């Protein structure tokens, strides 16, 4: 019986430690209320139609980025964790750097594109396969391609 209680305690602790996002955030709250719950955003983006998107990134090693959309009236319209396959599929060749930032937020890592020029932006995301999503941008800041790859922090080094 004691082992069952230990497992239950462990599960409760794990549930408490998982971020799960802005649970207390609800549609209709003011920006001030959202900031009180979420803290300061890592970035702000102007959205078509006059709204604002607030970015709450957990990078560079974090695997979640929450976007909170505010209407023109400054009230919460939606809150979503955007580092997922659905949003990665929205990344299309020709997107501007600004559109990419509004879609996925800041990357966990950036590096030069090597001989091809430009940059490669890498996004860690919740998955069980130790993958990350990488976006290649050209020198003009436009998306060339997006692909899934192995996250190098998962490489096993044998000595």
DSSP file (Angstrom, degrees, kcal/mol; ACC not computed):
  #  RESIDUE AA STRUCTURE BP1 BP2  ACC     N-H-->O    O-->H-N    N-H-->O    O-->H-N    TCO  KAPPA ALPHA  PHI   PSI    X-CA   Y-CA   Z-CA
    1    1 A X     >        0   0    0      0, 0.0     4,-1.7     0, 0.0     3,-0.2   0.000 360.0 360.0 360.0 -37.0    0.0    0.0    0.0
    2    2 A X  H  >  +     0   0    0      1,-0.2     4,-2.0     2,-0.2     5,-0.1   0.884 360.0  54.6 -62.1 -38.2    2.8    2.4    0.8
    3    3 A X  H  > S+     0   0    0      1,-0.2     4,-2.1     2,-0.2    -1,-0.2   0.864 105.2  53.8 -65.0 -35.1    4.2    2.0   -2.7
    4    4 A X  H  > S+     0   0    0      2,-0.2     4,-2.1     1,-0.2    -1,-0.2   0.892 108.4  49.2 -63.5 -40.0    0.8    3.0   -4.2
    5    5 A X  H  X S+     0   0    0     -4,-1.7     4,-2.4     2,-0.2    -2,-0.2   0.880 108.8  53.5 -66.8 -37.8    0.9    6.2   -2.0
    6    6 A X  H  X S+     0   0    0     -4,-2.0     4,-2.4     2,-0.2    -2,-0.2   0.919 109.4  47.9 -62.8 -44.1    4.4    6.9   -3.2
    7    7 A X  H  X S+     0   0    0     -4,-2.1     4,-2.6     2,-0.2    -2,-0.2   0.907 111.0  50.9 -63.1 -42.0    3.3    6.7   -6.9
    8    8 A X  H  X S+     0   0    0     -4,-2.1     4,-2.3     2,-0.2    -2,-0.2   0.918 110.8  48.7 -62.4 -43.4    0.3    8.9   -6.2
    9    9 A X  H  X S+     0   0    0     -4,-2.4     4,-2.4     1,-0.2    -2,-0.2   0.919 111.1  50.8 -61.5 -44.0    2.5   11.5   -4.6
   10   10 A X  H  X S+     0   0    0     -4,-2.4     4,-2.6     1,-0.2    -2,-0.2   0.916 110.0  49.5 -60.5 -44.6    5.0   11.4   -7.5
   11   11 A X  H  X S+     0   0    0     -4,-2.6     4,-2.4     2,-0.2    -1,-0.2   0.902 110.5  50.0 -62.7 -41.5    2.1   11.9  -10.0
   12   12 A X  H  X S+     0   0    0     -4,-2.3     4,-2.0     2,-0.2    -1,-0.2   0.919 111.9  48.4 -62.9 -42.9    0.8   14.9   -8.1
   13   13 A X  H  X S+     0   0    0     -4,-2.4     4,-1.7     2,-0.2    -2,-0.2   0.907 111.1  50.1 -64.7 -41.6    4.3   16.4   -8.0
   14   14 A X  H  X S+     0   0    0     -4,-2.6     4,-1.5     1,-0.2    -1,-0.2   0.909 109.9  50.7 -63.1 -41.6    4.8   15.8  -11.7
   15   15 A X  H  < S+     0   0    0     -4,-2.4    -1,-0.2     1,-0.2    -2,-0.2   0.887 110.0  50.3 -63.0 -38.4    1.5   17.4  -12.5
   16   16 A X  H  < S+     0   0    0     -4,-2.0    -1,-0.2     1,-0.2    -2,-0.2   0.825 110.6  50.2 -68.9 -31.4    2.4   20.4  -10.4
   17   17 A X  H  < S+     0   0    0     -4,-1.7    -1,-0.2    -5,-0.1     2,-0.2   0.740  87.8  94.8 -81.1 -23.2    5.7   20.8  -12.2
   18   18 A X     <  -     0   0    0     -4,-1.5    -4,-0.0     1,-0.1     0, 0.0  -0.502  69.1-144.9 -73.5 136.9    4.4   20.7  -15.7
   19   19 A X        +     0   0    0     -2,-0.2     4,-0.3     1,-0.1    -1,-0.1   0.965  22.0 177.4 -68.7 -52.1    3.8   24.1  -17.1
   20   20 A X        -     0   0    0      2,-0.1    -1,-0.1    -3,-0.0     2,-0.1   0.524  52.0 -99.0  62.0   1.6    0.8   23.3  -19.2
   21   21 A X  S    S-     0   0    0      1,-0.1     2,-1.9    59,-0.0     3,-0.2  -0.306  72.5 -18.3  87.0-167.8    0.6   27.0  -20.1
   22   22 A X    >   +     0   0    0      1,-0.2     3,-1.3     2,-0.1    -1,-0.1  -0.510  62.9 170.4 -80.7  78.3   -1.5   29.9  -18.8
   23   23 A X  T 3  S+     0   0    0     -2,-1.9    -1,-0.2    -4,-0.3    -3,-0.0   0.838  75.5  47.6 -60.8 -36.4   -4.2   27.9  -17.1
   24   24 A X  T 3  S+     0   0    0     -3,-0.2     2,-0.4    13,-0.1    -1,-0.3   0.526  87.7 105.5 -85.9  -4.3   -5.8   30.9  -15.3
   25   25 A X    <   -     0   0    0     -3,-1.3     2,-0.3    12,-0.1    54,-0.1  -0.614  50.9-177.7 -78.1 129.6   -5.8   33.0  -18.5
   26   26 A X    >   -     0   0    0     -2,-0.4     3,-1.8    52,-0.1    50,-0.3  -0.931  34.3 -91.3-130.4 154.1   -9.3   33.4  -20.0
   27   27 A X  T 3  S+     0   0    0     -2,-0.3    50,-0.2     1,-0.2     3,-0.1  -0.354 110.9  31.2 -58.8 136.0  -10.8   35.0  -23.1
   28   28 A X  T 3  S+     0   0    0     48,-2.5    -1,-0.2     1,-0.4    49,-0.1   0.204  83.9 131.8  99.2 -14.9  -11.9   38.6  -22.3
   29   29 A X    <   -     0   0    0     -3,-1.8    47,-2.9    46,-0.1    -1,-0.4  -0.324  60.7-107.9 -67.2 155.2   -9.2   39.4  -19.7
   30   30 A X  B  >  -A   75   0A   0     45,-0.2     4,-2.2     1,-0.1    45,-0.2  -0.331  24.8-110.2 -76.8 164.0   -7.4   42.6  -20.1
   31   31 A X  H  > S+     0   0    0     43,-1.1     4,-2.8     1,-0.2     5,-0.2   0.906 120.4  55.5 -59.9 -41.3   -3.7   42.8  -21.1
   32   32 A X  H  > S+     0   0    0      1,-0.2     4,-1.9     2,-0.2    -1,-0.2   0.899 108.4  47.6 -59.6 -41.1   -2.8   44.0  -17.6
   33   33 A X  H  > S+     0   0    0      2,-0.2     4,-1.6     1,-0.2    -1,-0.2   0.902 111.9  50.5 -66.5 -40.4   -4.5   40.8  -16.1
   34   34 A X  H  X S+     0   0    0     -4,-2.2     4,-2.8     1,-0.2     5,-0.3   0.917 110.8  48.5 -63.3 -43.2   -2.7   38.6  -18.7
   35   35 A X  H  X S+     0   0    0     -4,-2.8     4,-2.6     1,-0.2    -1,-0.2   0.852 107.1  56.2 -67.0 -33.8    0.7   40.2  -17.8
   36   36 A X  H  < S+     0   0    0     -4,-1.9    -1,-0.2    -5,-0.2    -2,-0.2   0.886 116.1  37.5 -63.4 -37.4    0.0   39.7  -14.1
   37   37 A X  H  < S+     0   0    0     -4,-1.6    -2,-0.2    -5,-0.1    -1,-0.2   0.863 129.4  30.1 -79.6 -38.2   -0.5   36.0  -14.8
   38   38 A X  H  < S-     0   0    0     -4,-2.8    -3,-0.2     1,-0.3    -2,-0.2   0.673  97.4-135.4 -99.8 -20.4    2.2   35.4  -17.4
   39   39 A X     <  -     0   0    0     -4,-2.6    -1,-0.3    -5,-0.3     2,-0.3  -0.474  56.2 -21.2  88.5-169.6    4.9   38.0  -16.6
   40   40 A X  S    S-     0   0    0     -2,-0.1     2,-0.0     1,-0.1    -5,-0.0  -0.550  72.8-118.6 -76.9 136.2    6.6   40.2  -19.2
   41   41 A X        -     0   0    0     -2,-0.3    15,-0.2     1,-0.1     3,-0.1  -0.342   7.4-133.6 -71.3 155.4    6.4   38.9  -22.8
   42   42 A X  S    S-     0   0    0     13,-2.8     2,-0.3     1,-0.2    14,-0.2   0.641  86.9  -6.0 -80.9 -15.8    9.6   38.0  -24.7
   43   43 A X  E     -B   55   0B   0     12,-1.1    12,-2.7     2,-0.0     2,-0.4  -0.974  59.9-139.0-167.3 164.8    8.2   40.0  -27.6
   44   44 A X  E     -B   54   0B   0     -2,-0.3     2,-0.4    10,-0.2    10,-0.2  -0.994  16.7-167.6-131.5 138.8    5.2   41.8  -29.0
   45   45 A X  E     -B   53   0B   0      8,-2.5     8,-2.9    -2,-0.4     2,-0.4  -0.988  21.1-128.6-129.4 137.2    3.9   41.7  -32.6
   46   46 A X  E     -B   52   0B   0     -2,-0.4     2,-0.3     6,-0.2     6,-0.2  -0.710  30.8-151.8 -80.4 130.7    1.3   43.8  -34.4
   47   47 A X    >   -     0   0    0      4,-2.7     3,-1.6    -2,-0.4     4,-0.2  -0.707  25.6 -91.9-103.3 154.0   -1.3   41.6  -36.0
   48   48 A X  T 3  S+     0   0    0     -2,-0.3     3,-0.4     1,-0.2    -1,-0.1  -0.386 114.3  37.3 -57.4 138.9   -3.4   42.3  -39.1
   49   49 A X  T 3  S-     0   0    0      1,-0.2    -1,-0.2    22,-0.0    23,-0.2   0.451 130.2 -76.4  94.4   0.5   -6.6   44.0  -38.0
   50   50 A X  S <  S+     0   0    0     -3,-1.6    -1,-0.2     1,-0.2    -2,-0.2   0.453  93.0 125.5  93.6  -0.6   -5.1   46.0  -35.2
   51   51 A X        -     0   0    0     -3,-0.4    -4,-2.7    -4,-0.2     2,-0.4  -0.209  50.9-128.8 -83.1-179.6   -4.5   43.4  -32.5
   52   52 A X  E     -BC  46  70B   0     18,-1.9    18,-3.5    -6,-0.2     2,-0.5  -0.983   6.3-149.9-131.9 141.9   -1.4   42.4  -30.7
   53   53 A X  E     -BC  45  69B   0     -8,-2.9    -8,-2.5    -2,-0.4     2,-0.5  -0.964  11.7-154.4-112.0 126.3    0.3   39.1  -30.2
   54   54 A X  E     -BC  44  68B   0     14,-3.0    14,-2.6    -2,-0.5     2,-0.4  -0.875   8.8-149.0-100.7 129.2    2.3   38.6  -27.0
   55   55 A X  E     -BC  43  67B   0    -12,-2.7   -13,-2.8    -2,-0.5   -12,-1.1  -0.831  14.8-176.2-100.8 133.5    5.1   36.0  -27.1
   56   56 A X  E     - C   0  66B   0     10,-2.7    10,-2.2    -2,-0.4     2,-0.2  -0.793  17.5-176.4-126.7  86.9    6.1   34.1  -24.0
   57   57 A X  E     - C   0  65B   0     -2,-0.4     8,-0.2     8,-0.2    48,-0.0  -0.574  23.6-164.8 -88.8 147.0    9.1   32.0  -25.1
   58   58 A X     >  +     0   0    0      6,-1.6     4,-0.8    -2,-0.2     3,-0.3   0.260  50.6 154.6-109.1   8.9   10.8   29.4  -22.8
   59   59 A X  T  4  +     0   0    0      1,-0.2     4,-0.1     2,-0.2    49,-0.1   0.008  28.8  55.3 -68.2 177.0   14.0   29.1  -25.0
   60   60 A X  T  4 S+     0   0    0     48,-0.2    64,-0.2     2,-0.2    -1,-0.2  -0.955 137.6   7.8 -80.2 -22.4   16.7   28.5  -25.8
   61   61 A X  T  4 S+     0   0    0     -3,-0.3    -2,-0.2    62,-0.1    47,-0.1   0.620 108.6 105.8 -92.1 -11.7   16.4   25.1  -24.3
   62   62 A X     <  -     0   0    0     -4,-0.8    62,-0.4     1,-0.1    -2,-0.2  -0.234  58.9-152.0 -67.1 157.4   12.7   25.4  -23.6
   63   63 A X        +     0   0    0     -5,-0.1    63,-0.9    -4,-0.1     2,-0.4   0.136  68.9  69.9-119.0  17.8   10.2   23.5  -25.8
   64   64 A X        -     0   0    0     61,-0.2    -6,-1.6    18,-0.1     2,-0.4  -0.996  46.6-178.1-136.5 143.3    7.2   25.8  -25.5
   65   65 A X  E     -C   57   0B   0     -2,-0.4    17,-2.7    -8,-0.2     2,-0.4  -0.954  16.5-155.6-135.8 119.3    6.3   29.2  -26.8
   66   66 A X  E     -CD  56  81B   0    -10,-2.2   -10,-2.7    -2,-0.4     2,-0.5  -0.805   3.5-161.8 -96.0 134.0    2.9   30.7  -25.8
   67   67 A X  E     -CD  55  80B   0     13,-3.0    13,-2.4    -2,-0.4     2,-0.6  -0.971   1.3-164.0-114.1 127.3    1.3   33.3  -27.9
   68   68 A X  E     -CD  54  79B   0    -14,-2.6   -14,-3.0    -2,-0.5     2,-0.5  -0.956  10.4-150.8-112.4 118.4   -1.5   35.4  -26.4
   69   69 A X  E     -CD  53  78B   0      9,-2.5     8,-3.6    -2,-0.6     9,-1.2  -0.770   9.9-166.0 -93.7 130.1   -3.6   37.3  -28.9
   70   70 A X  E     -CD  52  76B   0    -18,-3.5   -18,-1.9    -2,-0.5     6,-0.2  -0.915  15.5-130.7-112.4 139.7   -5.2   40.5  -27.9
   71   71 A X    >   -     0   0    0      4,-2.7     3,-2.4    -2,-0.4   -19,-0.1  -0.214  40.7 -89.5 -75.3 175.6   -7.9   42.3  -29.8
   72   72 A X  T 3  S+     0   0    0      1,-0.3    -1,-0.1   -23,-0.2   -22,-0.0   0.757 129.5  60.7 -58.1 -23.8   -7.8   46.0  -30.7
   73   73 A X  T 3  S-     0   0    0      2,-0.1    -1,-0.3     1,-0.0     3,-0.1   0.447 118.8-111.5 -83.5   0.2   -9.5   46.6  -27.4
   74   74 A X  S <  S+     0   0    0     -3,-2.4   -43,-1.1     1,-0.3     2,-0.3   0.639  74.8 131.4  81.5  14.5   -6.6   45.0  -25.5
   75   75 A X  B     -A   30   0A   0    -45,-0.2    -4,-2.7   -44,-0.1    -1,-0.3  -0.772  66.0 -97.6-103.4 148.2   -8.6   42.0  -24.4
   76   76 A X  E     +D   70   0B   0    -47,-2.9   -48,-2.5    -2,-0.3    -6,-0.3  -0.420  39.3 171.2 -65.7 127.4   -7.4   38.4  -24.6
   77   77 A X  E     -     0   0B   0     -8,-3.6     2,-0.3     1,-0.4    -7,-0.2   0.738  65.6 -16.2-100.6 -37.4   -8.8   36.6  -27.7
   78   78 A X  E     -D   69   0B   0     -9,-1.2    -9,-2.5   -52,-0.1    -1,-0.4  -0.986  46.9-152.0-163.8 158.6   -6.8   33.4  -27.5
   79   79 A X  E     +D   68   0B   0     -2,-0.3     2,-0.4   -11,-0.2   -11,-0.2  -0.964  25.8 170.3-140.8 123.9   -3.7   31.7  -26.0
   80   80 A X  E     -D   67   0B   0    -13,-2.4   -13,-3.0    -2,-0.4     2,-0.7  -0.988  38.7-128.5-138.8 143.9   -1.9   28.9  -27.7
   81   81 A X  E     -D   66   0B   0     -2,-0.4   -15,-0.2   -15,-0.2    -2,-0.0  -0.838  31.3-170.9 -84.8 115.3    1.4   27.0  -27.4
   82   82 A X        +     0   0    0    -17,-2.7     2,-1.8    -2,-0.7     5,-0.2   0.539  55.0  95.7 -96.3  -7.5    2.7   27.4  -31.0
   83   83 A X        +     0   0    0    -18,-0.4    43,-0.5     4,-0.1     2,-0.3  -0.585  65.0 104.7 -86.7  83.1    5.7   25.0  -31.1
   84   84 A X  S  > S-     0   0    0     -2,-1.8     4,-2.2    41,-0.1     3,-0.3  -0.952  85.4 -95.6-152.5 168.0    3.8   22.1  -32.6
   85   85 A X  H  > S+     0   0    0     -2,-0.3     4,-2.1     1,-0.2     5,-0.1   0.838 118.0  58.9 -60.0 -36.4    3.5   20.3  -36.0
   86   86 A X  H  > S+     0   0    0      1,-0.2     4,-0.6     2,-0.2    -1,-0.2   0.938 111.4  40.1 -60.3 -47.1    0.4   22.2  -36.9
   87   87 A X  H >4 S+     0   0    0     -3,-0.3     3,-0.6     1,-0.2     4,-0.5   0.829 110.6  58.3 -73.2 -30.9    2.1   25.5  -36.7
   88   88 A X  H >< S+     0   0    0     -4,-2.2     3,-1.3     1,-0.2    -1,-0.2   0.883 101.5  56.6 -63.6 -36.0    5.3   24.2  -38.3
   89   89 A X  H 3< S+     0   0    0     -4,-2.1    -1,-0.2     1,-0.3    -2,-0.2   0.742  97.2  63.9 -66.1 -21.7    3.2   23.2  -41.3
   90   90 A X  T << S+     0   0    0     -3,-0.6     2,-0.6    -4,-0.6    -1,-0.3   0.661  78.9  99.0 -75.6 -15.3    2.1   26.9  -41.6
   91   91 A X    <   +     0   0    0     -3,-1.3     2,-0.3    -4,-0.5    55,-0.1  -0.632  57.6 177.2 -76.0 119.4    5.7   27.9  -42.3
   92   92 A X    >   -     0   0    0     -2,-0.6     3,-2.0    53,-0.1    51,-0.3  -0.920  36.9 -91.4-127.5 148.4    6.0   28.3  -46.1
   93   93 A X  T 3  S+     0   0    0     -2,-0.3    51,-0.2     1,-0.2     3,-0.1  -0.294 112.4  32.8 -54.3 138.8    8.7   29.3  -48.5
   94   94 A X  T 3  S+     0   0    0     49,-3.0    -1,-0.2     1,-0.4    50,-0.1   0.184  82.0 136.9  96.7 -16.4    8.6   33.1  -49.1
   95   95 A X    <   -     0   0    0     -3,-2.0    48,-2.9    48,-0.1    -1,-0.4  -0.320  55.0-119.1 -58.7 146.1    7.3   34.0  -45.6
   96   96 A X  B  >  -E  142   0C   0     46,-0.2     4,-2.4     1,-0.1    46,-0.2  -0.433  20.6-109.4 -81.8 163.4    9.1   37.0  -44.2
   97   97 A X  H  > S+     0   0    0     44,-1.2     4,-2.4     1,-0.2     5,-0.2   0.891 121.4  52.9 -55.6 -42.3   11.2   36.9  -41.1
   98   98 A X  H  > S+     0   0    0      2,-0.2     4,-2.2     1,-0.2    -1,-0.2   0.888 108.1  49.4 -65.2 -40.1    8.5   39.0  -39.4
   99   99 A X  H  > S+     0   0    0      2,-0.2     4,-1.5     1,-0.2    -1,-0.2   0.899 110.9  50.7 -65.0 -39.9    5.7   36.5  -40.4
  100  100 A X  H  X>S+     0   0    0     -4,-2.4     4,-3.0     2,-0.2     5,-0.7   0.920 110.0  49.5 -63.0 -44.0    7.9   33.6  -39.1
  101  101 A X  H  X5S+     0   0    0     -4,-2.4     4,-1.5     1,-0.2    -2,-0.2   0.903 110.7  49.7 -62.6 -41.1    8.4   35.4  -35.8
  102  102 A X  H  <5S+     0   0    0     -4,-2.2    -1,-0.2     1,-0.2    -2,-0.2   0.796 116.8  43.5 -66.9 -27.1    4.6   36.1  -35.5
  103  103 A X  H  <5S+     0   0    0     -4,-1.5    -2,-0.2    -5,-0.2    -1,-0.2   0.930 136.2   6.1 -83.4 -49.9    3.9   32.4  -36.2
  104  104 A X  H  <5S-     0   0    0     -4,-3.0    -3,-0.2     1,-0.2    -2,-0.2   0.574  93.2-135.8-114.0 -14.2    6.5   30.6  -34.1
  105  105 A X     << -     0   0    0     -4,-1.5    -1,-0.2    -5,-0.7    -2,-0.1  -0.334  56.4 -17.0  82.1-172.0    8.2   33.3  -32.0
  106  106 A X  S    S-     0   0    0      1,-0.1   -47,-0.1    -2,-0.1     2,-0.1  -0.358  75.8-113.4 -69.1 146.0   11.9   33.6  -31.5
  107  107 A X        -     0   0    0      1,-0.1    16,-0.2    16,-0.1     3,-0.1  -0.360  10.0-129.2 -76.8 159.3   14.0   30.5  -32.2
  108  108 A X  S    S+     0   0    0     14,-2.0     2,-0.3     1,-0.2   -48,-0.2   0.838  92.6   8.7 -72.3 -34.9   15.9   28.5  -29.6
  109  109 A X  E     -F  122   0D   0     13,-1.6    13,-2.9   -50,-0.1     2,-0.3  -0.991  63.8-165.7-145.3 149.9   19.1   28.7  -31.7
  110  110 A X  E     +F  121   0D   0     -2,-0.3     2,-0.3    11,-0.2    11,-0.2  -0.974  11.6 169.8-132.1 150.9   20.3   30.5  -34.8
  111  111 A X  E     -F  120   0D   0      9,-1.6     9,-2.6    -2,-0.3     2,-0.0  -0.972  41.3 -85.7-150.9 163.7   23.4   29.9  -36.9
  112  112 A X  E     -F  119   0D   0     -2,-0.3     7,-0.3     7,-0.2     3,-0.1  -0.374  35.7-123.0 -69.9 152.8   24.7   31.1  -40.2
  113  113 A X    >   -     0   0    0      5,-2.2     3,-1.1     1,-0.3     6,-0.2   0.390  41.0-142.5 -79.2   4.7   23.4   29.2  -43.3
  114  114 A X  G >   -     0   0    0      4,-0.3     3,-1.5     1,-0.2    -1,-0.3  -0.465  69.6  -5.8  72.7-139.0   27.0   28.4  -44.4
  115  115 A X  G 3  S+     0   0    0      1,-0.3    -1,-0.2    -2,-0.2     3,-0.1   0.780 134.0  59.0 -64.3 -27.1   27.8   28.4  -48.1
  116  116 A X  G <  S-     0   0    0     -3,-1.1    -1,-0.3     1,-0.2    23,-0.2   0.629 102.8-140.6 -77.8 -11.1   24.1   29.0  -48.9
  117  117 A X    <   +     0   0    0     -3,-1.5    -1,-0.2     1,-0.2    20,-0.1  -0.270  60.1  73.9  80.7-172.9   24.1   32.2  -46.9
  118  118 A X  S    S-     0   0    0     -6,-0.1    -5,-2.2    -3,-0.1     2,-0.3  -0.285  83.6 -72.6  68.2-152.1   21.2   33.4  -44.7
  119  119 A X  E     -FG 112 137D   0     18,-1.7    18,-3.1    -7,-0.3     2,-0.5  -0.936  22.9-136.0-140.2 160.9   20.5   31.8  -41.4
  120  120 A X  E     -FG 111 136D   0     -9,-2.6    -9,-1.6    -2,-0.3     2,-0.5  -0.993  19.4-160.6-119.1 123.7   19.0   28.6  -39.9
  121  121 A X  E     -FG 110 135D   0     14,-3.0    14,-3.0    -2,-0.5     2,-0.4  -0.892   7.1-158.5-104.3 132.6   16.6   29.0  -37.1
  122  122 A X  E     -FG 109 134D   0    -13,-2.9   -14,-2.0    -2,-0.5   -13,-1.6  -0.927   5.8-166.7-118.1 136.4   16.0   26.0  -34.8
  123  123 A X  E     - G   0 133D   0     10,-2.9    10,-2.7    -2,-0.4     2,-0.2  -0.977   9.7-150.7-123.7 119.3   13.0   25.4  -32.6
  124  124 A X  E     + G   0 132D   0     -2,-0.5     2,-0.3   -62,-0.4     8,-0.2  -0.610  25.5 177.0 -78.8 149.9   12.8   22.7  -29.9
  125  125 A X        -     0   0    0      6,-0.7     2,-0.5    -2,-0.2     6,-0.2  -0.979  39.9 -76.9-151.6 160.8    9.3   21.4  -29.3
  126  126 A X  S    S+     0   0    0    -63,-0.9     2,-0.3   -43,-0.5     6,-0.0  -0.461  72.9 125.5 -65.9 115.1    7.6   18.8  -27.2
  127  127 A X        -     0   0    0     -2,-0.5     3,-0.4     4,-0.1    -2,-0.0  -0.969  60.6-128.9-160.8 163.5    8.1   15.4  -28.8
  128  128 A X  S    S+     0   0    0     -2,-0.3    -2,-0.1     1,-0.2    -1,-0.0   0.333  96.9  69.0 -98.9   6.4    9.5   12.0  -27.8
  129  129 A X  S    S-     0   0    0      2,-0.1    -1,-0.2     0, 0.0     0, 0.0   0.313 102.2-116.5-110.6   8.2   11.9   11.6  -30.6
  130  130 A X        +     0   0    0     -3,-0.4    21,-2.4     1,-0.2     2,-0.3   0.927  65.5 146.6  56.4  47.9   14.5   14.3  -29.8
  131  131 A X  E     - H   0 150D   0     19,-0.2    -6,-0.7    -6,-0.2     2,-0.3  -0.711  32.0-164.8-107.2 160.9   13.7   16.3  -32.9
  132  132 A X  E     -GH 124 149D   0     17,-2.4    17,-2.6    -2,-0.3     2,-0.5  -0.947  22.8-118.4-136.7 164.3   13.7   20.0  -33.6
  133  133 A X  E     -GH 123 148D   0    -10,-2.7   -10,-2.9    -2,-0.3     2,-0.4  -0.889  28.6-163.2-104.7 130.0   12.2   22.0  -36.4
  134  134 A X  E     -GH 122 147D   0     13,-3.4    13,-2.7    -2,-0.5     2,-0.5  -0.942   5.5-164.2-120.3 135.9   14.7   24.0  -38.5
  135  135 A X  E     -GH 121 146D   0    -14,-3.0   -14,-3.0    -2,-0.4     2,-0.5  -0.970   9.8-148.4-119.6 127.9   13.9   26.9  -40.8
  136  136 A X  E     -GH 120 145D   0      9,-2.7     8,-3.6    -2,-0.5     9,-1.1  -0.839  15.1-169.5 -95.3 129.3   16.3   28.2  -43.5
  137  137 A X  E     -GH 119 143D   0    -18,-3.1   -18,-1.7    -2,-0.5     6,-0.2  -0.928  15.3-131.9-115.7 142.9   16.1   31.9  -44.3
  138  138 A X    >   -     0   0    0      4,-2.6     3,-2.0    -2,-0.4   -19,-0.1  -0.216  39.5 -87.9 -82.5-179.2   17.9   33.5  -47.2
  139  139 A X  T 3  S+     0   0    0      1,-0.3    -1,-0.1   -23,-0.2   -22,-0.1   0.749 128.3  57.6 -63.0 -23.7   20.0   36.7  -47.0
  140  140 A X  T 3  S-     0   0    0      2,-0.1    -1,-0.3   -44,-0.0   -43,-0.2   0.484 120.5-107.9 -84.5  -3.0   16.8   38.8  -47.6
  141  141 A X  S <  S+     0   0    0     -3,-2.0   -44,-1.2     1,-0.3     2,-0.4   0.753  74.2 135.3  83.9  24.7   15.1   37.3  -44.5
  142  142 A X  B     -E   96   0C   0    -46,-0.2    -4,-2.6   -45,-0.1    -1,-0.3  -0.846  61.8-104.1-107.2 144.5   12.6   35.1  -46.4
  143  143 A X  E     +H  137   0D   0    -48,-2.9   -49,-3.0    -2,-0.4    -6,-0.3  -0.460  34.5 176.4 -66.5 129.8   11.9   31.5  -45.6
  144  144 A X  E     -     0   0D   0     -8,-3.6     2,-0.3     1,-0.4   -51,-0.2   0.793  64.4 -27.1 -97.0 -45.6   13.5   29.0  -48.0
  145  145 A X  E     -H  136   0D   0     -9,-1.1    -9,-2.7   -53,-0.1    -1,-0.4  -0.984  47.8-142.7-163.1 164.9   12.4   25.8  -46.3
  146  146 A X  E     +H  135   0D   0     -2,-0.3     2,-0.3   -11,-0.2   -11,-0.2  -0.998  26.7 163.4-136.9 139.2   11.5   24.1  -43.1
  147  147 A X  E     -H  134   0D   0    -13,-2.7   -13,-3.4    -2,-0.4     2,-0.4  -0.984  35.6-112.3-152.2 159.0   12.4   20.6  -42.0
  148  148 A X  E     +H  133   0D   0     -2,-0.3     2,-0.3   -15,-0.2   -15,-0.2  -0.758  41.1 167.5 -93.2 142.2   12.6   18.3  -39.0
  149  149 A X  E     -H  132   0D   0    -17,-2.6   -17,-2.4    -2,-0.4     2,-0.4  -0.916  41.2 -80.0-145.7 171.6   16.0   17.2  -37.8
  150  150 A X  E     -H  131   0D   0     -2,-0.3     2,-0.5   -19,-0.2   -19,-0.2  -0.620  44.4-122.1 -77.5 130.3   17.8   15.5  -34.9
  151  151 A X    >   -     0   0    0    -21,-2.4     3,-2.1    -2,-0.4     4,-0.2  -0.622  16.4-144.8 -71.8 119.7   18.4   17.8  -32.0
  152  152 A X  G >  S+     0   0    0     -2,-0.5     3,-1.6     1,-0.3    -1,-0.2   0.712  93.9  72.5 -64.0 -19.1   22.2   17.7  -31.5
  153  153 A X  G 3  S+     0   0    0      1,-0.3    -1,-0.3   -23,-0.0    -2,-0.1   0.654  93.5  58.1 -70.1  -9.9   21.9   18.0  -27.7
  154  154 A X  G <  S+     0   0    0     -3,-2.1    -1,-0.3   -24,-0.2    -2,-0.2   0.499  77.4 121.0 -93.3  -6.1   20.6   14.4  -27.8
  155  155 A X    <   -     0   0    0     -3,-1.6     2,-0.6    -4,-0.2    -3,-0.0  -0.332  60.6-135.7 -60.0 136.6   23.8   13.1  -29.4
  156  156 A X        -     0   0    0     -2,-0.0     2,-0.6     2,-0.0    -1,-0.1  -0.842  14.1-149.0 -95.5 125.2   25.4   10.4  -27.3
  157  157 A X        -     0   0    0     -2,-0.6     2,-0.5     2,-0.0    -2,-0.0  -0.846   7.3-159.0 -98.9 123.4   29.1   10.8  -27.0
  158  158 A X              0   0    0     -2,-0.6    -2,-0.0     1,-0.1     0, 0.0  -0.863 360.0 360.0-101.6 131.5   31.1    7.6  -26.7
  159  159 A X              0   0    0     -2,-0.5    -1,-0.1     0, 0.0    -2,-0.0   0.402 360.0 360.0-107.3 360.0   34.6    8.0  -25.2
